[in-house]
């Protein structure tokens, strides 16, 4: 197809206001973001989510008493909130998977998580294919999976490799090293390098992905993110006083870990990545890559199943 020549209007028409019109409609409708958290009990999954969004959104599901029973299954629970900021409303769905990988026998313990993610795709597809579908389909498709890695300082567990491989085929996976203040800076950097080497060796393709639509700035930003993954983070909902100012952090016998100090941990980089630079791309990538792959597979299966009946 021949390239269409771009011309400039000889006087002001006004269609450049379409961006403001779109913004006005979107602000009225609000935005939807769905995140699933995966990791062992006790890694601070709930605390980190609450720290990222500066709100108490989800309670910890870990065992607080010694006599509490260990969960025998992966119980998946969803918590929904609407968060408002400067006139922008974000409907946030947090899907919690407590106790993941805690059992002695963890064989196929990832199946409920994979099934849940695919079920959301299936529900969206069914609504899309109905004759009288809703004007705006409620979107429960998972846009981001925060995968929590135990800060052992050694290497990934075999189960981590298997599960991240399987999850990366159906959702945008963002790995984080939980409670990174338990590692020295040298240990943290060495651990991150080991994890990146293992991810590369096992051909685990993690978000963000580059596309032909990305400009040079976006490509460079994605490259910087990939060089930082996995994010070494610390979460805290408590305030501590540093130089007379309250900051979110953790106090121990050796001093204070300031969650928002980039020399202490990579929480700020993770938060900015999830909310300030890649939020919309996470949503679009879910629709255009993961959901589209699921949709194509399902429609081809329907077509194949219909052929014998037609003949």
Steps between C-alpha positions, in 0.01 A plus 500: 500500500639839399594733783243776553644849479468710814367851446446791736165677524514861376310619809414362844239221483503375859532122472817518708263522798414131452763407760316712758168344394646151547648598834165638618316177411768281658502703820124457532524126440807443716774243451534132589820328613519137613807362673570153639762440769680165514753383756562318823324599820696754702667685214297817553273480194214689664732760655666576166166548321386736776830690477486537121153652503550693827179351642404209722335284236562142607556323831779249549390137466811353663495288815531730802482231770698177533184289539339626178476222239707523183274547198464180306399660170567815303204715598444776249326810630418830329481838671366803309543869576452830319790739557470867406792731422472850350163422340612163359313193628680166490303183569760263637445125522760321714506123464676332790643148492597432863716206593631439150789249500488446878420128500745208510347373175454796266429295188263688270432761771510761223200353318234700694684824419532424128136387493384821670684718245359300207151509653509881490590486129221251441243716681601804294480300176150373584382857558660611173322230302148560636250652256394775743832573665555779750624832370795477737596147594616468859867408474631249755792386283824502699725782382800432722639216710735605778712193564670506843841337530639391837816705581725196547793652314569164332291422191141444391322194633407243237133580565564871431647415160207274409230739617647815346538313173134396505372837621696694237299321230169644625574822691748787537741377769697751709739326745595668826748401770298536819640641825819601324631670816601151620778508237805724484531713188772268369290191571199665338685585178652151477157342562339714230770399249447130581124534452537681167743230382252227598211677330706527182619138521144369535371736230245663731369807317390764746327834461569763360497401133623717215272550199529679167289781645759590764706812437867532598417642842266210581754244379768654725260509797408133450868409476569680828211312664628164375846584638342565843267197515444340747416806710654475848233653722400573857142580596372683807174661605663656807656844527838555665666834572814588302650848550175612659287385207263199492584251222376151424760259621616221729703555815740242639791491742742618231299793369210585273415369155326780310269333249510800267877549513636354175835426667319269744277303262330510159146560622474841330611351168238224530223744593587738217518208257158364601312829533681787326658356186354157414148483648325552165747277318438216748129527423553517123752214498252280684235569236722493192735211584378271778126530448533502121699175511234343721217635284655372175555155649142477629340620174711258295390219731135600454549503125659154503222359719234641265641337184377140560149628574493702176610200293 
